[in-house]
């Protein structure tokens, strides 16, 4: 299979990054890559699915990695797995010798090991320049479920389902395989239901996730749903208002610089210094725009506000607001070269165990076993935009009968876009420019 042929297969098949913003996978295939990295770091606390999927489907995933490497001409494949994922490492290790130039890179149990820029440095020693893409240093990174979806697509099965970890205040934490478009409420029910009176729902993880509702549908990037009590610190943090946090910063920021000292990108030499941003932003300083401009280099990991700040302030929230404001007005950061990796970096990586304790999540760090028993909801709500780029274009109409795996939305022409397929057979109830609703056939 040629590089162009593989790109077409992935584009039409709908494969995107199975987490984060959902960058279309075909657009990451690049002949400049000399190294392919498989990300099995489970960046967010409490997530289990990547280690579980790699353990169960190690052979299929490694075979697909090998195909990708050969297709783009990469000379090296690195399987990056946290040392603590012993069962996953045991599943992968015996298979490595059957592939050329494929090695295992044990990662430390720190946060955010799953940040691809951090992972690239840990696995290769290369530093991605601020604002640059991994391909700039000859590396492409895919997470486990993304490569698993590629393997299924190459076997003739379009992307129609998603693995999701359900954890927190539920009776039976579990990792489920569910059709795209399934209401989150059905996942909660499959996990035994909520165990608190006033639940809040965090989509994606406690650090970088967002608050959502059980009525929302599962998308290609839904990695986890964490159920917490409404009064939990994490929930309150995510309900905070930027203008109130700015006032708190004006009153309480003591410029201790802990937010900068522990910032993962700062430690790699990137020009991001949250404490300096807090100083100029909270005091209305306008004669030095550098801290504002450098907010563009914040990765949004949340370590500064969820762990580092002794005052409970929210540097990440304010940096994000500034970054979004600049983007909305077309302001782009200048090209920047990283400084040297800081000598103190290895002493300032945050252990996941300590982070779990600080966040009040230790009691929720349970097994959440993988279940392959697929849910079958009565109705699917399939968003046409589940990825970065242009939304998919519906090719079905209300009243149409569709079968499982059928293309229901094609990639937008001449744009960064992917296809969308029906997870289950049924009748199309409605089609808008944003969503396709399918009433699932019984049986």
Beta strands, then each sheet from edge to edge (+ up, - down):
strand 1: 35-40
strand 2: 76-82
strand 3: 102-107
strand 4: 110-111
strand 5: 139-143
strand 6: 161-168
strand 7: 174-179
strand 8: 199-203
strand 9: 210-212
strand 10: 224-229
strand 11: 350-351
strand 12: 370-371
strand 13: 379-383
strand 14: 393-394
strand 15: 401-402
strand 16: 407-410
strand 17: 420-421
strand 18: 426-431
strand 19: 435-440
sheet 1: 3+ 2+ 1+ 5+
sheet 2: 4+ 11-
sheet 3: 9+ 8- 10+ 6+ 7- 12-
sheet 4: 13+ 19- 18+ 15-
sheet 5: 14+ 16- 17+
end
